[in-house]
Structure formats: C-alpha cells, structure tokens
Amino acid sequence: MLTLSLRLGITAALPPLAALLVYVLPRNLRLGVRLLGMLALAVCLGLLVSEASLVAAGGRLASSYGTPVGNVHLLLRADPQGVIVAIAAFAAAVLGLAQRGLRPLEVVAILLCVSGGVGAALGGNAVMIFAGFEAANAGTALLLFAGRRAGGRLVV
C-alpha cells in the first residue's frame, strides 16, 4: 500500500513524467500516445480521489520532498480546495485528450498544462505554486505553437 506522502508525490509527478515519455515516443504512435496520457491521468485521478476522501472533512495532507536548494522546501499540501482544483484540472485534461486527431506534441502540451494545474493546486509554498504556474505556461505555449492554424502563432 502506498503511503500518503507517496500518493501525493505520484499525483503531482506523474503527469510531467508522462509528458516526457510521450515526447520521446515515436511520432507514428498517435493512438498509443493518447492512451498513455489517459492512463497516467486515470492513475493520478484515482490517487487524488483516495486523498480527497481523507481531506473531505476539512483536514490537510502535507508532505515535504527535501530541500534541494538551501531553505527551499519542495512542499505539497492537499486541502479540500486544492483537491477540487486538481480534480477539475484532470477532468479538463481528460476532455482534451478525448479529441481525435491530436498530434503527440499537443498531447505533451495537455499533460504539461495539467501538471501545472495540479502542481499549483497542491503546492504547499510559493516555490511549488510558481513552478506549477510555469509548467502550465509551458504547456499553453506548446499548445499555441503546436496548433494547426497560424492564428495561435500570431498570438505569441
């Protein structure tokens, strides 16, 4: 059985790892890429729902994953509001991945957006919240650049 700390860490770390794996897979595996993204999101959503049952009564789960830079803790915290926002991010990503004809770069962008949303929702300090915002910004930029129309490129 997974500890609470490990579940919280996997929930936040699996979407960017899946995005990296999708990025390095061959481009001709369109269906496999979408299925891999959906599988990663399903695992994270299951872990998040199991955490939601623990924080539903107003409790909090917090876990620190070390201090890679002096006095900067990698802190994740699951509270009721953050869990709701993270579930909404996963729901939006599942709907995005359900579209047909997505290119692998677009799948990577959607996974980066959801990793940013979950990172910001579960961030326990400003460092983790800003890291989540930046991951979401990178996913949004990828969605704009990977778009089929030139209009997205004009916005950037």
C-alpha positions in Angstrom: 0.0 0.0 0.0 1.2 3.5 -0.8 1.8 5.9 2.0 0.1 9.3 1.9 3.3 11.1 1.1 4.0 8.8 -1.8 0.4 9.1 -3.2 0.7 12.9 -3.1 4.0 12.9 -4.8 2.9 10.5 -7.5 -0.2 12.6 -8.1 2.0 15.7 -8.8 4.9 14.0 -10.6 3.2 11.5 -12.9 1.8 14.0 -15.5 5.1 15.7 -16.3 6.8 12.3 -16.4 4.1 11.0 -18.8 4.6 14.2 -20.9 8.3 13.5 -21.1 7.7 9.8 -22.1 5.1 10.9 -24.8 7.7 13.4 -26.1 10.3 10.7 -26.7 8.0 8.1 -28.2 8.0 7.8 -32.0 5.6 10.1 -33.8 3.7 7.4 -35.6 2.1 6.1 -32.3 -0.8 8.6 -32.2 -3.2 6.2 -30.5 -0.6 4.8 -28.1 0.4 8.4 -27.1 -3.2 9.3 -26.2 -3.8 6.1 -24.4 -0.6 6.6 -22.4 -1.7 10.1 -21.4 -5.2 8.8 -20.5 -3.7 6.0 -18.4 -1.4 8.4 -16.5 -4.4 10.8 -15.8 -6.5 7.9 -14.7 -3.9 6.7 -12.2 -3.4 10.3 -10.9 -7.2 10.8 -10.6 -7.6 7.6 -8.7 -4.8 8.6 -6.2 -6.4 12.1 -5.9 -9.8 10.7 -5.2 -8.3 8.5 -2.5 -6.7 11.6 -1.0 -9.9 13.6 -1.3 -11.7 11.1 1.0 -9.1 11.9 3.6 -9.3 15.7 3.3 -13.1 15.9 2.8 -13.8 16.7 6.5 -11.5 19.7 6.3 -8.2 18.0 7.0 -4.9 18.6 5.2 -2.2 16.3 4.0 1.3 17.8 3.7 4.5 16.3 2.6 8.0 17.7 2.1 10.3 16.2 -0.5 13.5 17.6 0.6 15.4 20.9 0.2 17.4 20.8 -3.0 18.4 24.5 -2.6 19.1 26.0 0.8 15.9 26.6 2.9 13.6 26.0 -0.1 11.4 23.0 0.7 9.6 21.1 -2.0 6.3 21.0 -0.1 3.0 19.6 -1.4 -0.2 20.1 0.5 -3.7 18.6 -0.2 -6.5 20.5 1.3 -10.2 20.5 0.2 -9.9 23.5 -2.2 -6.7 22.3 -3.8 -8.1 18.8 -4.3 -11.2 20.2 -6.0 -9.0 22.4 -8.3 -6.7 19.4 -9.1 -9.7 17.2 -10.0 -11.0 20.0 -12.3 -7.6 20.1 -14.0 -7.7 16.3 -14.5 -11.2 16.5 -15.9 -10.3 19.2 -18.4 -7.2 17.2 -19.5 -9.3 14.0 -20.0 -11.7 16.0 -22.1 -8.8 17.5 -24.1 -7.2 14.1 -24.7 -10.5 12.6 -25.8 -10.4 14.7 -29.0 -9.5 12.8 -32.2 -6.5 13.6 -34.3 -4.3 15.1 -31.6 -0.6 15.2 -32.5 1.9 13.9 -30.0 3.1 17.5 -29.3 -0.4 18.5 -28.4 -0.7 15.6 -26.0 2.5 16.7 -24.4 1.2 20.2 -24.1 -2.1 19.0 -22.5 -0.1 16.9 -20.0 2.1 19.8 -19.1 -0.9 22.0 -18.6 -2.5 19.5 -16.2 0.8 19.0 -14.4 1.0 22.8 -13.9 -2.6 23.0 -12.7 -2.1 20.1 -10.2 1.2 21.5 -9.1 -0.3 24.9 -8.4 -3.3 23.4 -6.7 -1.3 21.1 -4.4 1.6 23.5 -3.9 2.4 24.0 -0.3 4.6 27.1 -0.6 5.2 29.8 -3.2 8.0 27.9 -4.9 5.8 25.0 -5.7 2.9 27.2 -6.7 5.1 29.2 -9.1 6.6 26.0 -10.5 3.1 24.9 -11.3 2.2 28.1 -13.0 5.3 27.9 -15.1 4.6 24.3 -16.1 1.1 25.4 -17.1 2.5 28.3 -19.1 4.9 26.0 -20.9 2.0 23.7 -21.8 0.0 26.7 -23.1 2.9 27.9 -25.2 3.3 24.4 -26.7 -0.4 24.3 -27.4 -0.2 27.6 -29.2 2.9 26.6 -31.2 1.7 23.1 -32.0 -1.7 24.3 -33.3 -2.9 23.6 -36.8 -3.6 27.2 -37.5 -1.3 30.1 -37.8 -3.5 32.2 -35.6 -2.0 30.6 -32.5 1.4 31.5 -33.6 0.4 35.1 -34.2 -0.7 35.5 -30.6 2.7 34.6 -29.3 
